[in-house]
């Protein structure tokens, strides 16, 4: 009989990324309070961490990376305009909680955050491992 280590729940240990469902919730919330003419596309402000390669980073003044590509695809399919706001993780998260941003990219699920933030199913999982080197010392005489 083979012994396996118990696997931790995916939600607790995998990074949950902003998904289409989260964006749609943000858009619905934003659209309900928007006062723009019907002919213009709604603008959704999305907070991104500026130096999170390969997911989000900046090439000059232009946002780039895997998450930016996914978000641009969502924008093109949904007739939305995304206004990316870059900053450090603490600044982005605080701005989101204050209501200064409609959505944030790249947030990990945690129980304390789930009390304040509506999470959706992730569209990307990132596995992170810890490598430990063991050094063996032998006493010298």
Residue frames as qw, qx, qy, qz and C-alpha x, y, z in Angstrom:
[[0.000, 0.890, 0.457, 0.000, 0.00, 0.00, 0.00],
 [0.441, 0.366, 0.000, 0.819, 1.40, 3.30, -1.04],
 [0.273, -0.688, -0.422, 0.523, 1.43, 6.16, 1.43],
 [0.274, 0.608, 0.256, 0.700, 0.63, 9.66, 0.19],
 [0.167, -0.178, -0.369, 0.897, 1.01, 12.90, 2.00],
 [0.178, 0.743, 0.608, -0.216, -2.30, 14.73, 2.43],
 [0.316, 0.384, 0.326, 0.804, -2.81, 17.39, -0.18],
 [0.014, -0.373, -0.366, 0.852, -3.68, 20.88, 1.10],
 [0.385, 0.732, 0.539, -0.161, -6.89, 22.45, -0.20],
 [0.503, 0.410, 0.334, 0.684, -6.27, 24.25, -3.49],
 [0.060, -0.902, -0.260, -0.340, -7.99, 27.41, -2.30],
 [0.549, -0.819, 0.037, 0.162, -5.62, 27.88, 0.62],
 [0.625, -0.461, 0.399, 0.487, -2.31, 27.28, -1.09],
 [0.503, 0.341, 0.510, 0.609, -2.71, 28.23, -4.76],
 [0.030, -0.309, -0.015, 0.950, -2.67, 31.79, -5.92],
 [0.352, 0.650, 0.671, -0.052, -6.13, 32.75, -7.13],
 [0.218, -0.067, 0.319, 0.920, -6.03, 35.08, -10.09],
 [0.370, 0.398, 0.168, -0.822, -8.60, 37.57, -11.23],
 [0.307, 0.208, 0.887, 0.275, -11.12, 35.76, -13.40],
 [0.098, -0.310, -0.529, -0.784, -13.79, 36.66, -15.82],
 [0.395, -0.641, -0.654, -0.072, -16.45, 36.19, -13.16],
 [0.402, -0.541, -0.285, 0.681, -14.76, 38.68, -10.84],
 [0.136, -0.064, 0.288, 0.946, -14.48, 41.17, -13.64],
 [0.211, -0.462, -0.654, -0.561, -18.11, 40.74, -14.54],
 [0.412, -0.680, -0.552, 0.251, -19.16, 41.36, -10.93],
 [0.321, -0.416, -0.040, 0.850, -17.01, 44.48, -10.86],
 [0.025, 0.141, 0.503, 0.852, -18.46, 45.61, -14.17],
 [0.286, -0.610, -0.688, -0.270, -22.03, 45.09, -13.00],
 [0.406, -0.659, -0.379, 0.507, -21.32, 47.06, -9.84],
 [0.251, -0.277, 0.185, 0.909, -19.60, 49.78, -11.82],
 [0.031, -0.308, -0.639, -0.704, -22.29, 49.88, -14.50],
 [0.274, -0.692, -0.667, 0.036, -25.00, 50.31, -11.88],
 [0.293, -0.768, -0.206, 0.530, -23.41, 53.52, -10.66],
 [0.396, -0.025, 0.398, 0.827, -22.02, 54.80, -13.96],
 [0.260, 0.766, 0.345, -0.476, -23.52, 57.94, -15.42],
 [0.160, -0.344, 0.575, 0.725, -21.89, 57.77, -18.84],
 [0.629, 0.367, -0.160, -0.667, -23.84, 57.91, -22.10],
 [0.906, 0.055, 0.392, -0.154, -24.93, 54.50, -23.43],
 [0.749, 0.646, -0.144, 0.031, -22.70, 54.79, -26.50],
 [0.128, 0.740, -0.620, 0.230, -19.43, 54.84, -24.54],
 [0.772, -0.019, -0.622, 0.126, -17.72, 51.75, -23.18],
 [0.628, -0.771, -0.014, -0.103, -17.62, 51.49, -19.39],
 [0.355, 0.629, -0.574, 0.385, -14.22, 52.08, -17.84],
 [0.876, -0.454, -0.160, -0.011, -13.14, 49.61, -15.16],
 [0.028, 0.810, -0.532, 0.247, -10.13, 50.47, -13.00],
 [0.971, -0.107, -0.202, 0.073, -7.92, 47.47, -12.26],
 [0.311, -0.836, 0.450, -0.039, -5.06, 47.56, -9.79],
 [0.930, 0.245, -0.212, 0.171, -1.93, 45.65, -10.79],
 [0.638, -0.645, 0.229, 0.352, 1.37, 45.09, -9.03],
 [0.357, 0.869, -0.253, -0.232, 3.94, 46.84, -11.20],
 [0.174, 0.635, -0.752, -0.035, 6.80, 44.35, -10.84],
 [0.736, -0.108, 0.602, -0.288, 5.25, 40.89, -10.83],
 [0.466, 0.487, -0.614, -0.410, 6.87, 39.32, -13.90],
 [0.113, 0.065, 0.649, 0.749, 5.77, 37.39, -15.90],
 [0.046, 0.617, 0.779, -0.097, 2.21, 38.23, -14.82],
 [0.097, 0.962, 0.241, 0.084, 2.25, 42.03, -14.64],
 [0.542, -0.372, 0.111, 0.745, 5.05, 44.42, -15.40],
 [0.287, 0.897, 0.118, -0.316, 5.64, 47.56, -17.42],
 [0.654, 0.179, 0.342, 0.651, 7.48, 48.07, -20.69],
 [0.108, 0.302, 0.095, 0.942, 8.06, 51.78, -20.50],
 [0.342, -0.021, 0.331, -0.879, 4.64, 53.18, -19.61],
 [0.703, 0.031, -0.420, -0.573, 2.69, 50.23, -21.05],
 [0.678, -0.293, 0.592, -0.324, 1.44, 47.38, -18.87],
 [0.603, 0.360, -0.662, -0.260, 2.44, 43.91, -20.10],
 [0.174, -0.269, 0.899, -0.300, 2.47, 40.28, -19.00],
 [0.125, -0.193, -0.961, -0.156, 0.30, 37.17, -18.86],
 [0.022, 0.568, 0.690, -0.448, -2.42, 38.70, -16.68],
 [0.155, 0.537, -0.075, -0.826, -2.52, 41.86, -18.78],
 [0.172, 0.113, -0.783, -0.587, -2.97, 39.75, -21.94],
 [0.091, -0.395, -0.913, 0.051, -5.88, 37.87, -20.33],
 [0.039, 0.620, 0.439, -0.648, -7.48, 41.10, -19.14],
 [0.157, 0.408, -0.354, -0.827, -7.15, 42.72, -22.57],
 [0.157, -0.113, -0.899, -0.393, -8.88, 39.69, -24.11],
 [0.054, -0.551, -0.766, 0.328, -11.72, 40.03, -21.60],
 [0.068, 0.574, 0.098, -0.810, -11.99, 43.73, -22.41],
 [0.159, 0.224, -0.610, -0.743, -12.17, 43.09, -26.15],
 [0.188, -0.262, -0.922, -0.216, -14.91, 40.44, -25.75],
 [0.172, -0.611, -0.699, 0.330, -16.99, 42.48, -23.31],
 [0.156, 0.747, 0.268, 0.587, -16.80, 45.98, -24.80],
 [0.518, -0.819, -0.139, 0.202, -15.09, 47.35, -21.69],
 [0.391, 0.738, -0.317, 0.450, -12.15, 49.68, -21.26],
 [0.793, -0.465, -0.252, 0.303, -9.69, 48.77, -18.55],
 [0.075, 0.884, -0.273, 0.373, -7.70, 51.48, -16.85],
 [0.844, -0.110, -0.394, 0.347, -4.70, 49.78, -15.24],
 [0.232, -0.892, 0.227, -0.314, -3.40, 51.40, -12.07],
 [0.776, 0.188, -0.497, 0.340, 0.03, 50.19, -10.97],
 [0.319, -0.766, 0.340, -0.442, 1.49, 50.16, -7.51],
 [0.073, 0.305, -0.903, 0.293, 2.90, 48.01, -4.75],
 [0.400, -0.315, -0.852, -0.121, 0.77, 45.16, -3.39],
 [0.186, -0.440, -0.628, 0.614, -0.04, 46.98, -0.10],
 [0.129, 0.290, -0.042, -0.947, -1.07, 50.14, -1.99],
 [0.358, -0.052, -0.686, -0.631, -3.20, 48.25, -4.53],
 [0.352, -0.356, -0.861, 0.092, -4.98, 46.18, -1.89],
 [0.101, -0.430, -0.462, 0.769, -5.68, 49.22, 0.30],
 [0.217, 0.196, -0.263, -0.919, -7.03, 51.19, -2.68],
 [0.380, -0.185, -0.811, -0.405, -9.33, 48.30, -3.59],
 [0.297, -0.430, -0.777, 0.350, -10.68, 48.05, -0.04],
 [0.002, -0.398, -0.215, 0.892, -11.31, 51.83, -0.02],
 [0.499, 0.666, 0.535, -0.147, -13.30, 51.52, -3.27],
 [0.050, 0.760, -0.308, -0.571, -10.76, 53.43, -5.37],
 [0.110, 0.298, -0.840, -0.439, -10.40, 50.42, -7.72],
 [0.794, 0.050, -0.099, -0.597, -13.08, 48.24, -9.29],
 [0.997, 0.001, -0.074, 0.009, -10.94, 45.07, -9.37],
 [0.233, -0.765, 0.592, 0.096, -7.46, 43.83, -8.55],
 [0.813, 0.391, -0.422, -0.089, -5.26, 41.35, -10.35],
 [0.615, 0.295, -0.654, 0.328, -3.34, 38.51, -8.74],
 [0.422, -0.524, 0.415, -0.612, -4.73, 38.09, -5.25],
 [0.336, 0.074, -0.932, 0.118, -4.23, 34.93, -3.22],
 [0.641, -0.507, -0.365, -0.446, -7.20, 33.49, -1.40],
 [0.247, 0.099, -0.749, 0.606, -7.00, 33.60, 2.38],
 [0.247, -0.592, -0.763, 0.088, -9.79, 33.31, 4.96],
 [0.179, -0.593, -0.279, 0.734, -9.25, 36.85, 6.27],
 [0.034, 0.202, -0.403, -0.892, -9.38, 38.31, 2.75],
 [0.150, -0.324, -0.850, -0.388, -12.46, 36.27, 1.85],
 [0.127, -0.625, -0.627, 0.447, -14.33, 38.18, 4.57],
 [0.020, 0.688, 0.035, -0.725, -13.81, 41.44, 2.62],
 [0.180, 0.450, -0.582, -0.653, -13.30, 40.38, -1.01],
 [0.858, 0.276, 0.269, -0.339, -15.52, 38.43, -3.37],
 [0.200, -0.438, 0.797, 0.365, -13.35, 35.75, -5.00],
 [0.837, 0.338, -0.111, -0.415, -14.17, 33.72, -8.06],
 [0.942, -0.037, 0.265, 0.204, -12.66, 30.50, -9.32],
 [0.237, -0.681, 0.435, 0.539, -9.09, 31.11, -10.54],
 [0.782, 0.601, -0.050, -0.154, -8.20, 30.91, -14.20],
 [0.575, 0.563, -0.520, 0.287, -4.56, 30.16, -13.37],
 [0.812, -0.581, 0.016, 0.054, -2.82, 28.22, -10.62],
 [0.352, 0.728, -0.512, 0.290, 0.77, 28.86, -9.68],
 [0.906, -0.347, -0.205, 0.130, 2.59, 26.23, -7.70],
 [0.052, 0.834, -0.438, 0.333, 5.34, 27.43, -5.43],
 [0.924, -0.149, -0.305, 0.173, 7.90, 25.10, -3.93],
 [0.320, -0.864, 0.380, -0.079, 10.55, 25.46, -1.28],
 [0.839, 0.311, -0.389, 0.218, 13.90, 23.85, -1.95],
 [0.556, -0.777, 0.281, -0.089, 15.94, 23.01, 1.08],
 [0.620, 0.497, -0.567, 0.216, 19.59, 22.11, 0.89],
 [0.820, -0.569, 0.052, -0.041, 20.83, 19.90, 3.67],
 [0.340, 0.703, -0.571, 0.253, 24.43, 20.20, 4.62],
 [0.922, -0.327, -0.195, 0.067, 26.06, 17.37, 6.48],
 [0.016, 0.821, -0.489, 0.295, 28.83, 18.35, 8.83],
 [0.904, -0.135, -0.367, 0.174, 31.21, 15.78, 10.17],
 [0.469, -0.866, 0.161, 0.064, 33.18, 16.57, 13.27],
 [0.630, 0.597, -0.403, 0.292, 36.88, 16.97, 12.69],
 [0.811, -0.536, -0.103, 0.210, 39.42, 15.76, 15.15]]
